[in-house]
Amino acid sequence: MPATFEIVSEHEEPNGWSFDVQEIRNDGSLAGLRLSLAWVDYDHFCPDGAVPPEGVARAVLEVGNELWPGGMPPRLDASTVRRRSPDADRRIIDRVDLRSM
């Protein structure tokens, strides 16, 4: 079973957004993490702006969870997830596209 996420808060930053996230890990433990989503990454994943930043953040978290099965690091940037796997961009964009329907 994949981890579950709750976005606790969203903060607009000069270069994008940051999200405080509560991760419920596969073993039932809780872990707080902070995700940064830069404007450039948002525009890459959602060029038409049809999905709010929180929806893009969720897509990044879902893919990140697949790439770090033992739990993601406490501070994470969307660009880190993008670089973690050659197909991460496609996987994130596919999830963002589903949210725009």
Backbone as JSON, one array per atom type, in Angstrom:
{
  "sequence": "MPATFEIVSEHEEPNGWSFDVQEIRNDGSLAGLRLSLAWVDYDHFCPDGAVPPEGVARAVLEVGNELWPGGMPPRLDASTVRRRSPDADRRIIDRVDLRSM",
  "N": [[0.84, -1.18, 0.0], [0.63, 2.18, -0.89], [2.1, 5.14, 0.6], [0.19, 7.65, 2.33], [-0.82, 11.03, 1.95], [-1.22, 14.18, 3.51], [-1.77, 17.43, 2.78], [-0.9, 19.96, 4.72], [-0.5, 22.71, 4.87], [-0.12, 25.5, 2.62], [2.19, 27.65, 1.18], [2.86, 30.66, -0.41], [5.74, 31.48, -2.13], [8.6, 33.52, -3.11], [9.62, 32.3, -5.47], [7.79, 30.36, -6.13], [5.94, 27.86, -4.53], [5.62, 26.47, -1.21], [4.93, 23.52, 0.6], [3.65, 22.21, 3.54], [3.62, 18.99, 4.65], [2.03, 16.05, 5.81], [3.03, 12.84, 6.06], [1.77, 9.63, 5.93], [3.2, 6.78, 6.57], [3.93, 3.51, 5.15], [4.3, 1.74, 7.27], [2.69, 2.75, 9.18], [3.67, 4.84, 10.64], [4.15, 8.38, 11.2], [5.34, 11.15, 9.33], [6.66, 14.33, 8.96], [7.04, 16.54, 6.24], [8.49, 18.89, 3.96], [7.63, 20.23, 0.93], [8.88, 21.82, -1.89], [7.81, 23.71, -4.64], [8.71, 25.03, -7.49], [8.0, 27.83, -9.65], [8.87, 27.32, -12.27], [8.92, 24.51, -12.39], [6.21, 23.96, -11.88], [5.08, 25.15, -14.19], [6.2, 23.46, -16.09], [5.02, 20.96, -15.51], [2.34, 21.58, -15.66], [1.45, 23.25, -18.01], [-0.77, 24.69, -18.98], [-1.95, 25.72, -16.76], [-4.23, 24.62, -15.6], [-4.59, 23.1, -13.33], [-4.61, 23.5, -9.85], [-1.84, 24.64, -7.78], [-1.64, 22.91, -5.52], [-2.67, 20.49, -6.49], [-0.74, 19.77, -8.37], [1.4, 19.51, -6.64], [0.54, 17.28, -5.17], [0.68, 15.3, -7.16], [3.44, 15.25, -7.58], [4.24, 14.37, -5.04], [3.07, 11.8, -5.0], [4.51, 10.45, -7.03], [7.06, 10.78, -5.99], [6.8, 9.22, -3.68], [6.75, 6.69, -4.82], [9.34, 6.58, -5.75], [10.93, 6.77, -3.5], [10.56, 4.39, -1.64], [10.91, 3.76, 1.06], [10.29, 6.01, 2.44], [10.13, 9.49, 2.03], [12.6, 12.15, 1.91], [12.89, 14.68, 4.54], [12.89, 17.32, 3.59], [12.09, 18.39, 0.45], [12.36, 19.0, -2.98], [10.52, 19.7, -5.93], [12.05, 19.51, -8.23], [14.02, 17.74, -7.49], [12.68, 15.31, -7.38], [12.08, 15.12, -10.06], [14.6, 14.6, -11.13], [15.23, 12.16, -10.09], [14.41, 9.89, -11.44], [14.41, 8.74, -14.82], [11.89, 8.7, -16.05], [10.26, 10.21, -14.47], [9.2, 12.81, -14.96], [7.26, 12.32, -16.98], [5.54, 10.62, -15.58], [4.63, 12.27, -13.51], [3.4, 14.33, -14.99], [1.38, 12.82, -16.25], [-0.24, 12.24, -14.03], [-0.98, 14.82, -13.26], [-2.43, 15.57, -15.52], [-4.65, 13.87, -15.26], [-5.91, 15.08, -13.12], [-6.84, 17.39, -14.25], [-9.05, 16.82, -15.68]],
  "CA": [[0.0, 0.0, 0.0], [1.44, 3.4, -0.93], [1.9, 6.1, 1.67], [-0.87, 8.62, 2.16], [-0.34, 12.37, 2.25], [-2.14, 15.27, 3.8], [-1.12, 18.73, 2.69], [-1.37, 20.69, 5.9], [-0.53, 24.14, 4.54], [0.5, 25.94, 1.38], [2.76, 28.99, 1.34], [3.41, 31.22, -1.63], [7.12, 31.93, -1.97], [9.0, 34.35, -4.26], [9.88, 31.5, -6.67], [6.8, 29.29, -6.28], [5.19, 27.51, -3.34], [6.08, 25.39, -0.35], [3.82, 22.79, 1.2], [3.9, 21.37, 4.7], [2.92, 17.74, 4.34], [2.08, 14.94, 6.76], [3.08, 11.56, 5.34], [1.46, 8.43, 6.7], [4.02, 5.77, 5.9], [3.39, 2.15, 5.04], [4.34, 1.06, 8.57], [1.77, 3.45, 10.07], [4.31, 5.98, 11.29], [3.92, 9.69, 10.6], [6.55, 11.93, 9.06], [6.41, 15.63, 8.36], [8.0, 16.94, 5.21], [8.2, 20.14, 3.25], [7.83, 20.15, -0.52], [8.98, 23.08, -2.63], [7.4, 23.61, -6.03], [9.08, 26.28, -8.15], [7.17, 28.22, -10.8], [9.35, 26.65, -13.5], [8.45, 23.12, -12.35], [4.76, 24.0, -12.06], [4.82, 25.41, -15.61], [6.58, 22.27, -16.85], [4.05, 19.9, -15.26], [0.98, 22.05, -15.92], [1.66, 24.46, -18.81], [-1.99, 25.47, -19.19], [-2.41, 26.25, -15.48], [-5.57, 24.11, -15.33], [-4.62, 22.41, -12.04], [-4.02, 24.35, -8.83], [-0.53, 24.18, -7.3], [-1.77, 21.78, -4.61], [-2.84, 19.29, -7.3], [0.58, 19.43, -8.92], [2.2, 19.03, -5.5], [0.11, 15.91, -4.88], [1.24, 14.43, -8.2], [4.88, 15.13, -7.27], [4.35, 13.52, -3.84], [2.75, 10.42, -5.36], [5.65, 9.88, -7.75], [8.15, 10.72, -5.01], [6.56, 8.07, -2.83], [7.16, 5.5, -5.57], [10.79, 6.6, -5.94], [11.52, 6.6, -2.17], [9.59, 3.52, -0.98], [11.11, 3.73, 2.52], [9.93, 7.31, 2.99], [10.82, 10.6, 1.38], [13.38, 13.0, 2.81], [12.06, 15.7, 5.19], [12.83, 18.5, 2.72], [12.09, 17.86, -0.91], [12.02, 19.94, -4.03], [9.96, 18.99, -7.09], [13.11, 19.24, -9.2], [14.73, 16.54, -7.03], [11.88, 14.18, -7.83], [12.25, 15.06, -11.52], [15.92, 14.05, -11.45], [15.4, 10.86, -9.44], [14.12, 8.81, -12.39], [14.27, 9.29, -16.17], [10.5, 8.83, -16.47], [9.49, 10.92, -13.44], [8.42, 13.9, -15.56], [6.08, 11.76, -17.64], [4.64, 10.08, -14.55], [4.0, 13.41, -12.82], [2.5, 14.98, -15.95], [0.21, 11.95, -16.41], [-1.11, 12.42, -12.86], [-1.54, 16.17, -13.34], [-3.45, 15.54, -16.57], [-5.85, 13.24, -14.71], [-6.57, 16.04, -12.23], [-7.41, 18.49, -15.02], [-10.26, 16.35, -16.38]],
  "C": [[0.89, 1.24, 0.0], [1.13, 4.29, 0.27], [0.77, 7.06, 1.31], [-0.34, 9.98, 2.6], [-1.49, 13.29, 2.59], [-1.34, 16.56, 3.68], [-1.74, 19.6, 3.77], [-1.47, 22.18, 5.61], [0.24, 24.4, 3.26], [0.96, 27.37, 1.59], [3.28, 29.46, -0.01], [4.78, 31.81, -1.31], [7.5, 32.78, -3.17], [9.18, 33.56, -5.56], [8.87, 30.38, -6.9], [6.02, 29.1, -5.0], [5.98, 26.53, -2.49], [4.85, 24.81, 0.34], [4.33, 22.03, 2.41], [3.01, 20.16, 4.57], [3.09, 16.76, 5.49], [2.01, 13.66, 5.94], [2.74, 10.44, 6.31], [2.14, 7.28, 5.97], [3.39, 4.39, 5.96], [3.35, 1.42, 6.37], [3.43, 1.74, 9.6], [2.37, 4.65, 10.77], [4.0, 7.27, 10.52], [5.25, 10.4, 10.41], [6.13, 13.25, 8.43], [7.45, 15.9, 7.29], [7.56, 18.24, 4.59], [8.59, 19.96, 1.8], [7.88, 21.55, -1.09], [8.62, 22.82, -4.08], [7.67, 24.97, -6.68], [8.13, 26.55, -9.31], [7.57, 27.44, -12.04], [8.9, 25.19, -13.53], [6.94, 23.05, -12.53], [4.43, 24.18, -13.54], [5.18, 24.21, -16.49], [5.51, 21.17, -16.72], [2.64, 20.29, -15.68], [1.03, 23.34, -16.74], [0.41, 25.3, -19.03], [-2.56, 26.05, -17.9], [-3.77, 25.75, -15.05], [-5.71, 23.44, -13.96], [-3.98, 23.33, -11.01], [-2.68, 23.78, -8.34], [-0.62, 22.97, -6.37], [-1.94, 20.47, -5.37], [-1.54, 18.83, -7.92], [1.47, 18.89, -7.81], [1.83, 17.59, -5.15], [0.67, 14.92, -5.91], [2.74, 14.2, -7.94], [5.07, 14.2, -6.06], [4.06, 12.05, -4.17], [3.91, 9.75, -6.08], [6.85, 9.77, -6.81], [8.02, 9.52, -4.09], [6.97, 6.77, -3.52], [8.68, 5.42, -5.7], [11.56, 6.46, -4.63], [10.59, 5.7, -1.37], [9.74, 3.44, 0.54], [10.72, 5.03, 3.19], [10.76, 8.4, 2.34], [11.62, 11.41, 2.4], [12.5, 14.12, 3.4], [11.94, 17.01, 4.42], [13.02, 18.0, 1.3], [11.69, 18.96, -1.87], [11.5, 19.14, -5.23], [11.05, 18.66, -8.1], [13.94, 18.01, -8.79], [14.0, 15.29, -7.49], [12.06, 14.0, -9.33], [13.56, 14.38, -11.9], [16.12, 12.63, -10.92], [15.22, 9.68, -10.41], [13.93, 9.41, -13.77], [12.82, 9.47, -16.62], [9.64, 9.58, -15.46], [8.64, 12.04, -14.03], [7.14, 13.36, -16.19], [5.06, 11.27, -16.62], [3.92, 11.2, -13.8], [2.99, 14.08, -13.75], [1.24, 14.15, -16.18], [-0.77, 12.14, -15.25], [-1.75, 13.81, -12.86], [-2.64, 16.21, -14.38], [-4.75, 14.91, -16.07], [-6.62, 14.22, -13.82], [-7.23, 17.18, -13.0], [-8.71, 18.08, -15.72], [-11.5, 16.69, -15.59]]
}
